[in-house]
Amino acid sequence: MNRCKFDDANTNLVRSGRLGRMTALPLLLAMLVLTGCDKSATPTATPAAATSSATATTSTPSCPAEAFDRFLPLFENDVAVQKAYVTDPLQSDSVDPNADPEPKPVSKSIPRAEVAFPVMPSQAQQTKDGLVATQTTGGPTEISVKLVKPDTDYQMTFFFRKDDCWHLYRVKDDSL
């Protein structure tokens, strides 16, 4: 059913020149507006539906794994997972070896936008670099992973906490 009603006789008046320019212009504009009328009975998407689909695509992804033993390999091997599950800000603790009179601890809060990814080396990189990983459980929602390179001063610890999912919230670099 056509929801727009328009008399074709008015179009002929404009074409024949029987209407003046001042009358023809508003009539022509009205014709253009009416041409855009929806002649089908097909419903269009509502703004609420468009908003909900846009929200669904920008929402936080669901937790990739509830158990830490399944979460850790996903975190280590996928930079996108690291970017999604690093807290903002990330606490970074290190040692300033050049401090006088002796090395001193340095602690910073790094905004996620300034975090260099990957934060944690992949399993392949750990193997290539000869790193050894050990896990320490600090309770049901706290786990740390220490990466050490034997016979060197390389020692990095990654601290994870679980709330809705596991998140890396602190990195500690004890290397000198």
C-alpha positions in Angstrom: 0.0 0.0 0.0 1.3 3.4 -1.0 1.4 5.7 2.0 2.3 8.8 -0.1 -0.5 10.2 -2.2 0.4 12.7 -4.9 -1.5 13.9 -7.9 0.4 13.6 -11.2 -1.5 16.6 -12.5 0.7 18.8 -10.4 3.7 17.4 -12.1 2.3 18.3 -15.5 1.6 21.8 -14.4 5.3 22.3 -13.5 6.5 20.7 -16.8 4.1 22.8 -18.9 5.3 26.1 -17.4 1.8 27.1 -16.3 3.1 27.7 -12.8 5.4 30.5 -11.9 8.9 29.9 -10.7 8.1 30.9 -7.1 5.2 28.4 -7.0 7.2 25.7 -8.9 10.2 25.6 -6.5 8.2 24.7 -3.4 6.2 22.2 -5.4 9.3 20.6 -6.8 10.8 20.4 -3.2 7.6 18.8 -2.0 7.8 16.2 -4.8 11.3 15.3 -3.9 10.4 14.9 -0.3 7.4 12.7 -1.2 9.5 10.6 -3.5 11.5 9.5 -0.5 8.3 8.0 1.2 8.5 4.3 2.0 6.1 2.6 -0.4 6.6 -0.8 1.1 5.2 -2.1 4.4 8.6 -3.4 5.5 9.4 -2.2 9.0 12.7 -0.4 9.5 15.1 -1.0 12.4 14.3 1.0 15.5 16.9 3.2 17.1 16.9 0.9 20.2 17.7 -2.1 18.0 20.5 -0.3 16.3 21.9 0.9 19.7 21.8 -2.6 21.2 23.6 -4.2 18.2 26.3 -1.4 18.4 26.6 -2.0 22.1 27.0 -5.8 21.6 30.0 -5.3 19.3 31.8 -2.9 21.6 31.2 -4.7 24.9 34.0 -6.4 26.8 34.6 -9.9 25.5 33.6 -12.8 27.7 36.2 -14.4 29.8 38.3 -16.8 27.6 38.8 -19.3 30.5 37.6 -19.5 34.1 40.5 -21.8 35.2 43.9 -20.1 35.4 45.7 -23.1 33.8 43.5 -22.6 30.7 43.6 -18.8 30.8 47.4 -18.4 31.0 48.3 -20.0 27.6 45.7 -17.9 26.0 47.1 -14.8 27.6 50.7 -15.6 26.8 50.1 -16.4 23.2 47.6 -13.8 22.1 48.3 -10.1 22.3 44.6 -9.3 21.8 43.8 -11.3 25.0 46.7 -9.4 26.8 45.2 -6.1 25.7 41.7 -7.1 27.0 42.9 -8.5 30.3 45.5 -6.0 31.6 44.2 -3.7 34.3 44.1 0.0 33.7 46.5 1.2 35.1 49.0 -1.6 35.3 51.3 -1.5 38.3 55.0 -1.8 37.2 57.7 -2.5 39.8 61.3 -2.6 38.9 64.8 -1.9 40.2 66.9 1.2 39.3 70.4 -0.3 39.1 72.0 3.1 38.7 70.6 4.7 41.8 73.2 5.9 44.4 74.4 4.6 46.7 72.7 1.3 45.8 69.9 0.1 43.5 66.4 1.1 44.6 62.9 0.0 43.8 60.8 2.0 41.4 57.0 1.7 41.2 54.8 3.2 38.5 51.2 3.0 37.4 51.1 2.8 33.6 47.9 3.7 31.8 46.8 0.9 29.4 47.3 3.1 26.4 51.0 3.4 27.3 51.6 -0.3 28.0 54.0 -2.0 25.6 52.5 -5.2 24.2 53.2 -8.0 24.4 53.5 -7.6 28.2 54.4 -11.3 28.7 56.4 -13.3 26.2 54.6 -16.1 24.3 55.3 -19.7 25.2 57.4 -20.0 22.0 59.4 -17.0 23.0 59.9 -18.3 26.5 61.3 -21.6 25.1 63.5 -19.7 22.6 64.9 -17.5 25.3 65.5 -20.3 27.8 63.0 -19.0 30.4 61.7 -21.2 33.2 58.2 -20.4 34.5 56.9 -21.1 38.0 53.5 -20.4 39.4 52.7 -19.4 43.0 49.1 -19.4 44.3 48.3 -16.6 46.7 44.7 -17.7 47.3 41.8 -18.7 45.0 41.9 -15.4 43.2 45.6 -14.5 43.2 48.3 -16.2 41.1 51.8 -15.1 40.2 53.9 -16.4 37.4 57.7 -15.9 37.7 59.9 -16.1 34.5 63.6 -16.7 35.3 66.5 -17.3 32.9 68.9 -19.6 34.7 72.5 -18.3 35.3 71.4 -14.7 34.5 69.8 -11.9 36.5 66.6 -12.0 34.4 63.6 -12.4 36.7 60.1 -11.1 35.9 57.0 -11.8 37.9 53.5 -11.4 36.6 50.6 -11.0 39.1 47.1 -12.0 38.2 43.9 -11.5 40.0 40.4 -12.9 39.3 37.3 -10.9 39.6 34.9 -11.4 36.6 37.9 -13.0 34.8 41.7 -13.2 35.3 43.5 -9.9 34.8 47.2 -9.0 34.9 47.4 -6.2 37.5 51.1 -6.0 38.3 54.4 -6.7 36.7 57.6 -6.9 38.8 61.0 -6.8 37.1 63.8 -7.8 39.5 66.4 -7.9 36.8 69.5 -5.8 37.2 
